[in-house]
Amino acid sequence: MQASTDPAWMVAERYGISEQTVWKWQGRDDVHDRSHTPHRLQTTLTPAQEAVAVALRKALLLPLDDLLAVVREFLNPHVSRSGLDRCLRRHGLGNLRALKPKDPKPAHGSVKAYAPGSLHIDIKYLPQMADEDRRRYLFLAIDRATRWVFVRIYPAQTAANAQRFLRDLQRAAPMKITRVLAEELAAGQGIEIDLTMPDGKGGRKYITPHVLKHTAITWAVQRGAFLPDVASYFSTSLETIERVYWHHSPDHQRSAVEAMDRRK
């Protein structure tokens, strides 16, 4: 075919092929068939979104359909199931069973049951992309009972971002959060965290996001924050801030003290 001097239409009729096929082979220097795989894979996810999807797969061990729901809600609403599957396979994460720990199961024992509202919170480092000047942090929470997932990405692992995450988590959670599990995160950083408080009966009870929010508001007022800003930031009415937290402010009863001082 390559050595033929006949017109392309004549060669095509002779071999029962299209003229385009004749032109393709006549333009090549070899006679070996080439791969039909596209040189550039079509993908909806950006490299940064792929990195987050990979981190979620490794951290949460979610099945493909569950991971697809999370990726569509938090990363890219247009990603397809097949596209996400190809992404996982490219990163060696296509087989979920192979990712799970292979520790032998105990002969006897009971599985601890969690009620909805028991959330595990973790933080993962994301790889730095070529167009970024620093790494980002993936904050994620998963409900142990329902497998509901909440995800946020922040540029730094700071107390302020942790507060933002807890606030947004409490707003978005479809269930009442009753327990926060962060033991694995604490162990990974060499820190011991006690997420309990006295229950008033000589025992201990778990700290809820409401308690953390109460503490954060108290600290903000103690530092002299503008009360309307506090109310807006913590999604709490100004009336509640003034009634419950105003006595923590350094300006509390200041005018009365100054008036008494002027009488001396």
Disulfide bonds with the S-S distance in Angstrom:
none
